[in-house]
Amino acid sequence: GIIVISWLVTLNVYKHSQRDF
């Protein structure tokens, strides 16, 4: 549960970071 959510959040942040750059 928590691990999956954390992974999804990390993936979302990574996508946003890639978009920023």
mmCIF entry with sequence, helices, sheets and N, C-alpha, C, O atoms, coordinates in Angstrom:
data_MODEL
# 
_entry.id   MODEL 
# 
_entity.id                         1 
_entity.type                       polymer 
_entity.pdbx_number_of_molecules   1 
# 
_entity_poly.entity_id                      1 
_entity_poly.type                           'polypeptide(L)' 
_entity_poly.nstd_linkage                   no 
_entity_poly.nstd_monomer                   no 
_entity_poly.pdbx_seq_one_letter_code       GIIVISWLVTLNVYKHSQRDF 
_entity_poly.pdbx_seq_one_letter_code_can   GIIVISWLVTLNVYKHSQRDF 
_entity_poly.pdbx_strand_id                 A 
# 
loop_
_entity_poly_seq.entity_id 
_entity_poly_seq.num 
_entity_poly_seq.mon_id 
_entity_poly_seq.hetero 
1 1  GLY n 
1 2  ILE n 
1 3  ILE n 
1 4  VAL n 
1 5  ILE n 
1 6  SER n 
1 7  TRP n 
1 8  LEU n 
1 9  VAL n 
1 10 THR n 
1 11 LEU n 
1 12 ASN n 
1 13 VAL n 
1 14 TYR n 
1 15 LYS n 
1 16 HIS n 
1 17 SER n 
1 18 GLN n 
1 19 ARG n 
1 20 ASP n 
1 21 PHE n 
# 
_struct_asym.id          A 
_struct_asym.entity_id   1 
# 
_struct_conf.conf_type_id            HELX_P 
_struct_conf.id                      HELX_P1 
_struct_conf.pdbx_PDB_helix_id       AA1 
_struct_conf.beg_label_comp_id       ILE 
_struct_conf.beg_label_asym_id       A 
_struct_conf.beg_label_seq_id        2 
_struct_conf.pdbx_beg_PDB_ins_code   ? 
_struct_conf.end_label_comp_id       ASP 
_struct_conf.end_label_asym_id       A 
_struct_conf.end_label_seq_id        20 
_struct_conf.pdbx_end_PDB_ins_code   ? 
_struct_conf.beg_auth_comp_id        ILE 
_struct_conf.beg_auth_asym_id        A 
_struct_conf.beg_auth_seq_id         2 
_struct_conf.end_auth_comp_id        ASP 
_struct_conf.end_auth_asym_id        A 
_struct_conf.end_auth_seq_id         20 
_struct_conf.pdbx_PDB_helix_class    1 
_struct_conf.details                 ? 
_struct_conf.pdbx_PDB_helix_length   19 
# 
_struct_conf_type.id          HELX_P 
_struct_conf_type.criteria    ? 
_struct_conf_type.reference   ? 
# 
loop_
_atom_site.group_PDB 
_atom_site.id 
_atom_site.type_symbol 
_atom_site.label_atom_id 
_atom_site.label_alt_id 
_atom_site.label_comp_id 
_atom_site.label_asym_id 
_atom_site.label_entity_id 
_atom_site.label_seq_id 
_atom_site.pdbx_PDB_ins_code 
_atom_site.Cartn_x 
_atom_site.Cartn_y 
_atom_site.Cartn_z 
_atom_site.occupancy 
_atom_site.B_iso_or_equiv 
_atom_site.pdbx_formal_charge 
_atom_site.auth_seq_id 
_atom_site.auth_comp_id 
_atom_site.auth_asym_id 
_atom_site.auth_atom_id 
_atom_site.pdbx_PDB_model_num 
ATOM 1  N N  . GLY A 1 1  ? 0.841  -1.207 0.000   1.00 0.00 ? 1  GLY A N  1 
ATOM 2  C CA . GLY A 1 1  ? 0.000  0.000  0.000   1.00 0.00 ? 1  GLY A CA 1 
ATOM 3  C C  . GLY A 1 1  ? 0.867  1.243  0.000   1.00 0.00 ? 1  GLY A C  1 
ATOM 4  O O  . GLY A 1 1  ? 0.905  1.984  -0.982  1.00 0.00 ? 1  GLY A O  1 
ATOM 5  N N  . ILE A 1 2  ? 1.568  1.472  1.115   1.00 0.00 ? 2  ILE A N  1 
ATOM 6  C CA . ILE A 1 2  ? 2.350  2.712  1.250   1.00 0.00 ? 2  ILE A CA 1 
ATOM 7  C C  . ILE A 1 2  ? 3.485  2.732  0.225   1.00 0.00 ? 2  ILE A C  1 
ATOM 8  O O  . ILE A 1 2  ? 3.764  3.766  -0.382  1.00 0.00 ? 2  ILE A O  1 
ATOM 9  N N  . ILE A 1 3  ? 4.130  1.591  0.041   1.00 0.00 ? 3  ILE A N  1 
ATOM 10 C CA . ILE A 1 3  ? 5.263  1.527  -0.892  1.00 0.00 ? 3  ILE A CA 1 
ATOM 11 C C  . ILE A 1 3  ? 4.801  1.857  -2.308  1.00 0.00 ? 3  ILE A C  1 
ATOM 12 O O  . ILE A 1 3  ? 5.474  2.588  -3.034  1.00 0.00 ? 3  ILE A O  1 
ATOM 13 N N  . VAL A 1 4  ? 3.658  1.316  -2.691  1.00 0.00 ? 4  VAL A N  1 
ATOM 14 C CA . VAL A 1 4  ? 3.136  1.559  -4.043  1.00 0.00 ? 4  VAL A CA 1 
ATOM 15 C C  . VAL A 1 4  ? 2.825  3.039  -4.221  1.00 0.00 ? 4  VAL A C  1 
ATOM 16 O O  . VAL A 1 4  ? 3.152  3.625  -5.254  1.00 0.00 ? 4  VAL A O  1 
ATOM 17 N N  . ILE A 1 5  ? 2.196  3.644  -3.220  1.00 0.00 ? 5  ILE A N  1 
ATOM 18 C CA . ILE A 1 5  ? 1.857  5.070  -3.306  1.00 0.00 ? 5  ILE A CA 1 
ATOM 19 C C  . ILE A 1 5  ? 3.137  5.896  -3.424  1.00 0.00 ? 5  ILE A C  1 
ATOM 20 O O  . ILE A 1 5  ? 3.226  6.816  -4.237  1.00 0.00 ? 5  ILE A O  1 
ATOM 21 N N  . SER A 1 6  ? 4.128  5.546  -2.594  1.00 0.00 ? 6  SER A N  1 
ATOM 22 C CA . SER A 1 6  ? 5.404  6.276  -2.612  1.00 0.00 ? 6  SER A CA 1 
ATOM 23 C C  . SER A 1 6  ? 6.035  6.177  -3.999  1.00 0.00 ? 6  SER A C  1 
ATOM 24 O O  . SER A 1 6  ? 6.560  7.159  -4.524  1.00 0.00 ? 6  SER A O  1 
ATOM 25 N N  . TRP A 1 7  ? 5.979  4.971  -4.591  1.00 0.00 ? 7  TRP A N  1 
ATOM 26 C CA . TRP A 1 7  ? 6.559  4.764  -5.922  1.00 0.00 ? 7  TRP A CA 1 
ATOM 27 C C  . TRP A 1 7  ? 5.839  5.615  -6.957  1.00 0.00 ? 7  TRP A C  1 
ATOM 28 O O  . TRP A 1 7  ? 6.466  6.219  -7.828  1.00 0.00 ? 7  TRP A O  1 
ATOM 29 N N  . LEU A 1 8  ? 4.515  5.656  -6.852  1.00 0.00 ? 8  LEU A N  1 
ATOM 30 C CA . LEU A 1 8  ? 3.730  6.451  -7.800  1.00 0.00 ? 8  LEU A CA 1 
ATOM 31 C C  . LEU A 1 8  ? 4.072  7.932  -7.656  1.00 0.00 ? 8  LEU A C  1 
ATOM 32 O O  . LEU A 1 8  ? 4.228  8.641  -8.650  1.00 0.00 ? 8  LEU A O  1 
ATOM 33 N N  . VAL A 1 9  ? 4.188  8.389  -6.419  1.00 0.00 ? 9  VAL A N  1 
ATOM 34 C CA . VAL A 1 9  ? 4.522  9.799  -6.178  1.00 0.00 ? 9  VAL A CA 1 
ATOM 35 C C  . VAL A 1 9  ? 5.902  10.103 -6.751  1.00 0.00 ? 9  VAL A C  1 
ATOM 36 O O  . VAL A 1 9  ? 6.093  11.128 -7.405  1.00 0.00 ? 9  VAL A O  1 
ATOM 37 N N  . THR A 1 10 ? 6.863  9.212  -6.508  1.00 0.00 ? 10 THR A N  1 
ATOM 38 C CA . THR A 1 10 ? 8.223  9.414  -7.020  1.00 0.00 ? 10 THR A CA 1 
ATOM 39 C C  . THR A 1 10 ? 8.208  9.481  -8.538  1.00 0.00 ? 10 THR A C  1 
ATOM 40 O O  . THR A 1 10 ? 8.880  10.320 -9.137  1.00 0.00 ? 10 THR A O  1 
ATOM 41 N N  . LEU A 1 11 ? 7.435  8.592  -9.157  1.00 0.00 ? 11 LEU A N  1 
ATOM 42 C CA . LEU A 1 11 ? 7.348  8.577  -10.616 1.00 0.00 ? 11 LEU A CA 1 
ATOM 43 C C  . LEU A 1 11 ? 6.739  9.885  -11.119 1.00 0.00 ? 11 LEU A C  1 
ATOM 44 O O  . LEU A 1 11 ? 7.194  10.439 -12.120 1.00 0.00 ? 11 LEU A O  1 
ATOM 45 N N  . ASN A 1 12 ? 5.715  10.374 -10.429 1.00 0.00 ? 12 ASN A N  1 
ATOM 46 C CA . ASN A 1 12 ? 5.058  11.622 -10.824 1.00 0.00 ? 12 ASN A CA 1 
ATOM 47 C C  . ASN A 1 12 ? 6.035  12.787 -10.709 1.00 0.00 ? 12 ASN A C  1 
ATOM 48 O O  . ASN A 1 12 ? 6.092  13.644 -11.592 1.00 0.00 ? 12 ASN A O  1 
ATOM 49 N N  . VAL A 1 13 ? 6.802  12.820 -9.623  1.00 0.00 ? 13 VAL A N  1 
ATOM 50 C CA . VAL A 1 13 ? 7.784  13.897 -9.415  1.00 0.00 ? 13 VAL A CA 1 
ATOM 51 C C  . VAL A 1 13 ? 8.844  13.828 -10.504 1.00 0.00 ? 13 VAL A C  1 
ATOM 52 O O  . VAL A 1 13 ? 9.259  14.858 -11.035 1.00 0.00 ? 13 VAL A O  1 
ATOM 53 N N  . TYR A 1 14 ? 9.285  12.612 -10.840 1.00 0.00 ? 14 TYR A N  1 
ATOM 54 C CA . TYR A 1 14 ? 10.302 12.440 -11.871 1.00 0.00 ? 14 TYR A CA 1 
ATOM 55 C C  . TYR A 1 14 ? 9.799  12.970 -13.209 1.00 0.00 ? 14 TYR A C  1 
ATOM 56 O O  . TYR A 1 14 ? 10.532 13.633 -13.943 1.00 0.00 ? 14 TYR A O  1 
ATOM 57 N N  . LYS A 1 15 ? 8.525  12.667 -13.519 1.00 0.00 ? 15 LYS A N  1 
ATOM 58 C CA . LYS A 1 15 ? 7.941  13.140 -14.782 1.00 0.00 ? 15 LYS A CA 1 
ATOM 59 C C  . LYS A 1 15 ? 7.908  14.664 -14.799 1.00 0.00 ? 15 LYS A C  1 
ATOM 60 O O  . LYS A 1 15 ? 8.246  15.285 -15.807 1.00 0.00 ? 15 LYS A O  1 
ATOM 61 N N  . HIS A 1 16 ? 7.499  15.267 -13.679 1.00 0.00 ? 16 HIS A N  1 
ATOM 62 C CA . HIS A 1 16 ? 7.431  16.728 -13.588 1.00 0.00 ? 16 HIS A CA 1 
ATOM 63 C C  . HIS A 1 16 ? 8.828  17.329 -13.732 1.00 0.00 ? 16 HIS A C  1 
ATOM 64 O O  . HIS A 1 16 ? 9.002  18.350 -14.397 1.00 0.00 ? 16 HIS A O  1 
ATOM 65 N N  . SER A 1 17 ? 9.824  16.691 -13.106 1.00 0.00 ? 17 SER A N  1 
ATOM 66 C CA . SER A 1 17 ? 11.193 17.197 -13.167 1.00 0.00 ? 17 SER A CA 1 
ATOM 67 C C  . SER A 1 17 ? 11.694 17.142 -14.610 1.00 0.00 ? 17 SER A C  1 
ATOM 68 O O  . SER A 1 17 ? 12.324 18.082 -15.095 1.00 0.00 ? 17 SER A O  1 
ATOM 69 N N  . GLN A 1 18 ? 11.403 16.018 -15.295 1.00 0.00 ? 18 GLN A N  1 
ATOM 70 C CA . GLN A 1 18 ? 11.837 15.861 -16.677 1.00 0.00 ? 18 GLN A CA 1 
ATOM 71 C C  . GLN A 1 18 ? 11.180 16.935 -17.544 1.00 0.00 ? 18 GLN A C  1 
ATOM 72 O O  . GLN A 1 18 ? 11.813 17.485 -18.446 1.00 0.00 ? 18 GLN A O  1 
ATOM 73 N N  . ARG A 1 19 ? 9.908  17.230 -17.268 1.00 0.00 ? 19 ARG A N  1 
ATOM 74 C CA . ARG A 1 19 ? 9.173  18.223 -18.034 1.00 0.00 ? 19 ARG A CA 1 
ATOM 75 C C  . ARG A 1 19 ? 9.780  19.608 -17.798 1.00 0.00 ? 19 ARG A C  1 
ATOM 76 O O  . ARG A 1 19 ? 9.871  20.419 -18.719 1.00 0.00 ? 19 ARG A O  1 
ATOM 77 N N  . ASP A 1 20 ? 10.199 19.870 -16.535 1.00 0.00 ? 20 ASP A N  1 
ATOM 78 C CA . ASP A 1 20 ? 10.781 21.162 -16.195 1.00 0.00 ? 20 ASP A CA 1 
ATOM 79 C C  . ASP A 1 20 ? 12.068 21.376 -16.983 1.00 0.00 ? 20 ASP A C  1 
ATOM 80 O O  . ASP A 1 20 ? 12.303 22.459 -17.519 1.00 0.00 ? 20 ASP A O  1 
ATOM 81 N N  . PHE A 1 21 ? 12.900 20.336 -17.051 1.00 0.00 ? 21 PHE A N  1 
ATOM 82 C CA . PHE A 1 21 ? 14.150 20.419 -17.792 1.00 0.00 ? 21 PHE A CA 1 
ATOM 83 C C  . PHE A 1 21 ? 13.871 20.278 -19.280 1.00 0.00 ? 21 PHE A C  1 
ATOM 84 O O  . PHE A 1 21 ? 14.797 20.320 -20.089 1.00 0.00 ? 21 PHE A O  1 
# 
